[in-house]
Amino acid sequence: MRPADDEQLHRVVAVIERVVGNETLGAYLFGSAVLGKGLRPDSDLDVLAVLERRTSRAEKVALVDALLAISGRETETGTWRRVELTLVVQSEVRPWRYPPSMDFQYGDWLRGSFETGSVEPWLTRVNPDLATLITMVIFANRPLLGPPPGDLLESVPRADLLRAGMDGIETLRDDIASDTRNVLLTLARIWTTVVTANIRSKDAAADWALDRLPGEYVPTLVRARAAYLGGGQETWPPTELGDAAACADYMISEIRHAHGKPAPPKSMSGDPTRSSSSRSSRSHPTRPSPRPPQ
């Protein structure tokens, strides 16, 4: 990582310690920083912290105010990375149970809500994606504060890890028009996880998927992978969304086939850029705005 990344992580940990204090049991780096070949141009800094208790509203306000100033900040040496910080209460994830619940999450896809004063913009604290996050945290074993993560967290059963991926694919598919690149790469990651039980970096997951895609879908995923590696466009023009939607739908069908789960009833809208889900509003607890984590 760059010296600026280390400095930014130091500030994130300092914010957690200042706001939550001694009731912070540990904080851990995960995600692109510790997977594959490391951080890419647009990669977030992903941190999960384990707490002894839930944070108060006043503490959430303090966290949001501090993180808004740190995440994506313009400095003399360039722009700092976006931060994704997730807080869990140890007693709510250990002993492990599914679906898990979070206490708080900061991400720049929620910046608009945070800037208008909402410090809990999610519909519910239940967050199936924690199964993936905790698995990555334990695997990476990169403490920023506190003991090794395995001392505070329990390993997630494979069945729950796969279930978490399945539970999120329809909501993820809804974002194809607003976050094309990341939706395609995240679906590639879910596909490889369902088949192999391994969590790969997004570019490595794309490499795995490219070996299995029909030729007609290969250029679309190649484009998404190249954009990720080079910091390219996250959202594609409307005229090009048809190919992206078709590629996404193929991967979803393969994910469902590998998991043995049938597809939901088809939507009657006929819009190729929309999901087959009949939901008219987003139901993911931590993604009310469209940007999956990187």
N, C-alpha and C positions, 0 to 999 in steps of 0.2 A: 504494500500500500504506500501511497505518497505520504510525505510528512504532514501534509494538510489533512489527510484522512485520519492519521493518528491524533492530530490535534482536535479534530472534530469529535472523534470518539471519546477523547478525554473530557471534552466539554459536556457531551451527552451523559456520561457517567457522573460527572460533577453535578449536573442538574438533578439526576435521580437521587443522589446522596443528599443534596441540599433540601429537596422537597420532601422526600420520604424518610430520610435519616436512617437510623439504625434498624428500622424495620424493613430495609432492603436486604434480602438474604443473599442475592447474587445477581450479576448482570453478565450477559453472554453474547458474543458476536456470532452471527451465522449468515447464511445466504451466500451471495456471490463472492464475498470477501474470503470465504473459506472453501468454496466449491470450485473444482476444475482449475482454470488458469487465473482465477482471481477477479477483481473488480474490472468491469468494462466501463466505457465512457459514461454511460447513463445509469450505472448500477447504483442502487441505494446502499446506505449503511444500515444493516438490519441488526437490531439489538432486542433481546428478550430479557426482561428483568423479573425475578421471582421475589414476591413480597410476603411479609408475614400477615398482612391485613389489607383490606380494600382501601383505596385512597378516597379522601373526602372530595367534595366538589371544589373546595378552595384549593386543594392540592392539584386537582386536575386543571384548574385555571392557571395555576403557577407553572405546571408542566407545559401546557399549551403555549403560554406566553414566551417561555424560554425556548421551546423547540421551534416556534415560528421564526425566531431570530437566528437560529442555528441552521435549520434545514434549507439547503439551496441558497445560502447567503452569498452575496457578492463581496469579494475581498480584493485586496491589491494583487494577490497572486492567482486570482481566478474565482470561479464559482464553486462553493462547497457542495458536496453531494446532498441529495435528499436523504432524510433520515426516516426510517420506520422503527418506531419503538413500541413494543408490546409489553404490557404488564399483566402478570398472572399472580393470583394468590396461591401459595403452596397448597393449602388445604383444599383448594378447589380443583387441583389437578393431580394431587397425590393423597390417597390412592387414585390411580387413573380411572376415569370414567368417560363414557362417550354419550352425548357430545360434550366437549369441555367448554368452560366459560372463561372469559378474560375479564380483567378489571378495567383496562384502558388501552387504547391504541392511537398512536399518532402516525400519520402518513400524509404526504403532500396532496394525495388525491382527496383528502378531507380538508384541505387548507381553506377553501371557501366557507365551509361550515364553521370552522374554528374562528375565522376572522370575523364572522358575524355574531360570535359569542356563544355558540353551541359547543360545549366541551364533551358531550356524549351523543354524537350524531347518529350512532348505530341504533337499529331497531331493537336489538336484544344483545345481552352480553354473551349469549351462546355463540361459539365460534368454532365450527368444525375444523377450520384451517389450522387451529392450534395443534392438531395431531401431526401435521407436516412440520410446523415450526419447531415443536419440541423434539421431534425425531432429528431434525437438522442440528439443533442445539446440542443434543447429546452426542451425535456423531462428530460434530466439529470439535467439541471440547475446548472451546476458546474463552476461558473466563476473562472478563474485564474487571470483575469485582466478585469476591467471595470464592467458595470452594468449587471443585469440578461440578458440572451440571448434574452428573449422575448421582451426586450426594443429595440433591434437592428434588430431582424429577425422576419419574419412572418411565421406562421405555414404553413406547406406544405399541400395542399389539398390531401385527401386520394387517389383520382384518379391519381394524379401526383406521389405519393409515390409508388403506384402499377405499374404505367407505367415505373418508373425508374428501378424497379426490372425486368420487362419484357424486357426492352431495353438492359439489360446487360447479359441475360442468354446465348445467343449463343457465345458471346466473352468469357464469363466465361468457357463455355464448352470446348472451344479450349485449355484451360490450364490443362485439366485433366491429361495429361502425365507429366507435369512439376511441378504441385502444387496440387497433388491429394487430400491430406487431406483437404486443405482449400477450394478447389472447392466443394467438397461434403458437407462440413459444411455450406458454403455460400449458396448453393442451398437449403439446409434444412431451412436456415433462410429466404430466399426469399419465399419458399413455405408457411411457417407459416405466413409470413407477408401478402401474397396475400389472404390467407384464413381468417385470424383473424384480420388483420390490426394492429397487435402488432409486435414490433421489439424485439426479444429475443436475449440473448447471444447465441453464437454458440453451446455451449453444451446443453442449454435449448431448442434451436431449434431442435437439433438432438433428444432429448428426445421426443419432440412433433412428429417429423417425424417417429421415430421408432414405435410409436403406430399405424402408418398408412401405413407402408411399408409392402409389401408381404414378407413372411419369407425368400425367397431366397436372398433378398437384405439387410436383417437385419445385418448379420455379417460384411458386408462392412462398413456400417455406424457406427456400434458399434466400429469397429477398428479405424475409423477416429476420433470419439469422444474421445476414450481412448488415442489416440496419442496427441490430443489437450490438454487434461487435464494433461497428463504426460510429455509433451514436446517431443513427439515422432516424428518419421520420417514424413516429409512433402510430400516427393515424394516417390512413391512406385515402386518396380521393374517392368520392362516391362511385365514379365510373370503374374503379378497380376492386370494389368491395365484393362483387359477385364471385370472383376467383377465390378471394380470401374466405368468404362464407362457405363455398363448396369444399375447400381444404379443411376448414374447421369441422364441417359436418362429417367429412370422411373420418377424421381422427376421432370424433365423438362416437361414431358407429363402431370403430375398432376398439375404443375403450370399453364400450358397453359389451361388445362381443367377448373381449378378454375377461371381463368381470362377470359375464353371464347375466347381465341385467338388461331387460328389454327397453326399447325407447319409449318415451311418453307419446300420447296421441299427437298427431301433426297439427300445427296451426293452420287455420284457413285463410291467413292473411295473404299468402302468396308472395311475401316480400323475402327475397333470398338473403337479405342482410339481417333478418330477425331470427330469433331462436324458435324452435318448435314448442317451447314452453308457452303455456297460456297465461302466464302471469303478466299483469300490466304494470307492476311496480317491482322494484328491486327488493329481494328478501334476504340477501346476504347480510349478516349482522355487522360486518366491518367494511363493506364496500358500497356505501350509498352513493359514492361518486365513482366514475369509471376509470380506475387505473389499478390493475393488479400489481402486486409487489414485484420487484425485479431481483 
